[in-house]
Amino acid sequence: MAMILQLIVSLCTLISITESSDVFRSVGSSVQLDIQHPVPKFDELIWVFNRVNNVLKYYSEFKKTKQTPGYEGRVEFNEETYSLTLKNLQKTDSGLYEAKASGDEVTVVAEYRLSVLDPVEAPVLNLQLSNDTCNITLTCRGHDLSINSSCYKETCEEKEVTSPGGVTLSLSVSGSTIICNHSNPVSWKTDVLEMKELERLCADEGEGSVSPSAGVSVCLLKTVLYSIILTLMLSAVITVHIREKLTKSS
């Protein structure tokens, strides 16, 4: 029974050691990878990339480090904490990093999955008017992602899409501002539109339509026009009547 319990504990310890932590950094930045588990007595401690490529090797007896060609000048090693710092990161640095302490046996004491990403591009937020300008379609675009949202007066649909690479595009409303946000785990950029712009467009539509007051003005114009015509006709009749009277008198 004791042997079984010891085996279970050993398996749990092995699982916890082999779990990797996800780390995200932008191109050109740096990252420090720290030891995650107790380090047993060792002869060599090796930081390995993608399980086969040595990044750096540290010899405990001689207190010396050896960097692999290709990493020279881009890595720093702390002889007290055994942490590894990678500088000027490139996309090709993305992958699995492990720290292995080698003595009587090999123990994995740190494991990280690093993703090096470009900053996102600035998104673009546009609006498209319909026949009813109080109904507006918003389009939020960022790289190869796009969102369409419908707005009526001061109410807009909030939407979000995410690509498999962890890039997110969202359209949301915060107070009086409509926000188109383009982000990934290392950066974000936005384009905004003020709600008062939608209110102005909707108000313009109201001013352009025929209101009751505008209808009264048209009616009044017609009444005045008819009055003028009737006055002219009446004047013509009176004039003819006067001429006839004068003709008879003479």
Phi and psi in degrees as a GROMACS rama.xvg file:
@    title "Ramachandran Plot"
@    xaxis  label "Phi"
@    yaxis  label "Psi"
@TYPE xy
-62.6789  -37.6067  ALA-2
-66.6493  -37.687  MET-3
-66.1367  -44.0014  ILE-4
-61.3866  -41.1097  LEU-5
-64.7907  -36.9434  GLN-6
-65.909  -40.7863  LEU-7
-63.2821  -44.5439  ILE-8
-60.9375  -42.0199  VAL-9
-63.0365  -40.6254  SER-10
-66.1416  -43.0373  LEU-11
-61.7879  -40.917  CYS-12
-63.9278  -41.1444  THR-13
-63.9641  -41.2602  LEU-14
-63.5174  -44.6144  ILE-15
-64.9314  -32.2395  SER-16
-73.1993  -36.4605  ILE-17
-87.1229  -2.89677  THR-18
-72.7291  130.444  GLU-19
-97.701  152.99  SER-20
-103.572  134.276  SER-21
-82.6414  132.172  ASP-22
-130.493  135.466  VAL-23
-122.071  134.104  PHE-24
-141.595  157.269  ARG-25
-89.7197  157.643  SER-26
-58.9147  133.897  VAL-27
90.4554  -8.48289  GLY-28
-90.4004  -171.599  SER-29
-124.812  162.072  SER-30
-144.97  140.648  VAL-31
-108.687  123.559  GLN-32
-105.435  114.101  LEU-33
-96.6524  158.358  ASP-34
-67.5218  136.495  ILE-35
-104.181  -19.8469  GLN-36
-133.097  159.62  HIS-37
-55.5187  137.387  PRO-38
-97.2839  118.917  VAL-39
-74.1668  173.042  PRO-40
-61.2709  133.308  LYS-41
-142.533  161.956  PHE-42
-95.3027  -39.8354  ASP-43
-134.7  143.929  GLU-44
-122.046  124.703  LEU-45
-121.718  130.524  ILE-46
-94.1304  124.34  TRP-47
-120.282  140.844  VAL-48
-107.239  125.615  PHE-49
52.4436  37.3932  ASN-50
70.2827  -15.6545  ARG-51
-123.61  -22.9697  VAL-52
-102.484  115.651  ASN-53
-71.5052  132.485  ASN-54
-94.6494  -46.3383  VAL-55
-156.071  144.346  LEU-56
-126.337  133.193  LYS-57
-118.097  127.412  TYR-58
-100.974  114.306  TYR-59
-67.204  -35.6681  SER-60
-66.0175  -40.4498  GLU-61
-100.176  -3.53231  PHE-62
53.4912  44.8576  LYS-63
-127.261  152.499  LYS-64
-119.149  153.002  THR-65
-131.983  119.08  LYS-66
-93.6643  143.566  GLN-67
-78.1327  138.281  THR-68
-53.6539  137.968  PRO-69
104.422  -22.8969  GLY-70
-112.185  -7.04257  TYR-71
-60.2769  129.982  GLU-72
83.2248  -6.28968  GLY-73
-113.215  -3.16083  ARG-74
-128.43  149.636  VAL-75
-128.42  142.961  GLU-76
-125.604  132.036  PHE-77
-96.1077  114.988  ASN-78
-72.3389  -12.7104  GLU-79
-93.5976  -42.6564  GLU-80
-100.459  -13.7082  THR-81
67.9162  18.249  TYR-82
-77.2082  153.925  SER-83
-118.328  131.55  LEU-84
-114.623  125.413  THR-85
-104.758  132.355  LEU-86
-112.795  161.503  LYS-87
47.113  56.8698  ASN-88
-64.5791  142.372  LEU-89
-123.038  165.837  GLN-90
-59.4595  -31.2521  LYS-91
-68.4792  -11.3581  THR-92
-83.0526  -4.67993  ASP-93
-67.6987  134.649  SER-94
155.552  -164.562  GLY-95
-95.5889  129.56  LEU-96
-118.834  130.441  TYR-97
-128.895  144.191  GLU-98
-108.329  123.222  ALA-99
-120.056  123.949  LYS-100
-94.3102  121.096  ALA-101
-111.879  118.567  SER-102
-142.866  -119.038  GLY-103
-63.9407  -28.3778  ASP-104
-146.764  166.598  GLU-105
-96.2773  126.659  VAL-106
-122.923  128.048  THR-107
-82.7404  117.512  VAL-108
-110.212  -2.52751  VAL-109
-161.207  145.075  ALA-110
-152.783  121.553  GLU-111
-130.975  141.391  TYR-112
-108.587  107.301  ARG-113
-95.4783  133.541  LEU-114
-121.093  120.401  SER-115
-104.048  120.242  VAL-116
-123.506  151.596  LEU-117
-75.1134  149.283  ASP-118
-63.0181  150.021  PRO-119
-72.4615  157.496  VAL-120
-79.2975  156.382  GLU-121
-68.8065  132.512  ALA-122
-78.7904  170.419  PRO-123
-127.578  129.475  VAL-124
-113.9  118.265  LEU-125
-121.631  159.934  ASN-126
-125.301  147.24  LEU-127
-127.017  128.194  GLN-128
-88.6924  149.563  LEU-129
-109.434  -174.965  SER-130
-58.9892  -37.077  ASN-131
-96.7124  101.44  ASP-132
-69.959  -5.3633  THR-133
-79.3034  -15.1532  CYS-134
-100.178  110.731  ASN-135
-124.115  138.395  ILE-136
-102.17  123.7  THR-137
-99.1654  138.657  LEU-138
-122.652  121.024  THR-139
-110.564  119.653  CYS-140
-123.827  139.116  ARG-141
-148.932  111.092  GLY-142
56.2489  -114.944  HIS-143
-102.174  14.1083  ASP-144
-109.547  149.552  LEU-145
-149.485  144.428  SER-146
-132.217  133.853  ILE-147
-111.162  134.575  ASN-148
-135.724  141.093  SER-149
-96.9601  137.356  SER-150
-124.997  137.499  CYS-151
-125.611  113.168  TYR-152
56.1896  -108.616  LYS-153
-106.967  14.4665  GLU-154
-116.418  123.145  THR-155
-126.978  146.216  CYS-156
-71.7898  135.425  GLU-157
-100.981  129.709  GLU-158
-137.165  161.903  LYS-159
-153.329  137.992  GLU-160
-131.631  147.966  VAL-161
-132.635  133.407  THR-162
-87.2355  162.841  SER-163
-57.9076  -25.6625  PRO-164
-81.5252  5.22497  GLY-165
87.9801  10.2231  GLY-166
-86.0438  130.818  VAL-167
-121.025  138.018  THR-168
-124.145  128.162  LEU-169
-137.463  150.478  SER-170
-125.244  119.714  LEU-171
-139.424  167.88  SER-172
-120.077  127.499  VAL-173
-126.732  107.187  SER-174
63.8078  -117.561  GLY-175
-104.383  18.5642  SER-176
-123.043  133.13  THR-177
-95.1937  128.198  ILE-178
-119.472  125.722  ILE-179
-104.016  113.252  CYS-180
-115.731  128.355  ASN-181
-117.735  120.944  HIS-182
-147.021  158.327  SER-183
-137.202  -179.052  ASN-184
-61.7779  -11.5092  PRO-185
-118.25  -7.70238  VAL-186
-159.578  164.055  SER-187
-155.122  149.076  TRP-188
-143.083  153.853  LYS-189
-134.47  158.683  THR-190
-130.586  139.708  ASP-191
-127.899  157.643  VAL-192
-139.232  130.19  LEU-193
-77.9903  138.562  GLU-194
-60.4308  -28.8514  MET-195
-64.0214  -22.6972  LYS-196
-66.6751  -41.0318  GLU-197
-65.9899  -40.0214  LEU-198
-62.3339  -38.7926  GLU-199
-65.5507  -44.1381  ARG-200
-62.2753  -41.315  LEU-201
-66.8022  -38.6472  CYS-202
-66.7579  -37.2869  ALA-203
-61.0267  -37.6282  ASP-204
-63.2044  -42.2135  GLU-205
-62.6947  -37.7239  GLY-206
-70.7647  -29.8717  GLU-207
-81.3408  -17.1935  GLY-208
-82.7985  166.067  SER-209
-83.077  115.995  VAL-210
-97.5216  167.271  SER-211
-55.7201  -39.4097  PRO-212
-65.3405  -36.7619  SER-213
-66.8065  -37.0736  ALA-214
-62.8813  -41.8182  GLY-215
-61.9976  -37.805  VAL-216
-64.373  -41.5141  SER-217
-65.2072  -42.8106  VAL-218
-61.7154  -42.62  CYS-219
-63.0801  -40.3162  LEU-220
-61.5095  -42.8006  LEU-221
-63.9376  -41.3819  LYS-222
-61.062  -44.3432  THR-223
-63.3508  -41.3649  VAL-224
-63.7214  -44.3831  LEU-225
-64.1198  -37.6831  TYR-226
-62.4269  -40.9551  SER-227
-64.6166  -43.0534  ILE-228
-63.7079  -44.6393  ILE-229
-62.4321  -39.9527  LEU-230
-62.3036  -43.0518  THR-231
-63.973  -43.1201  LEU-232
-64.093  -42.4323  MET-233
-63.7913  -39.3014  LEU-234
-63.5071  -39.4942  SER-235
-64.97  -41.7096  ALA-236
-63.4809  -44.1031  VAL-237
-62.9954  -41.1723  ILE-238
-62.3364  -45.4716  THR-239
-62.6676  -41.87  VAL-240
-62.9071  -42.2572  HIS-241
-64.373  -40.9902  ILE-242
-63.6219  -41.7666  ARG-243
-61.5361  -40.7601  GLU-244
-62.3413  -45.235  LYS-245
-64.2979  -36.9728  LEU-246
-65.4526  -41.2719  THR-247
-67.2077  -39.2961  LYS-248
-65.2277  -38.1057  SER-249
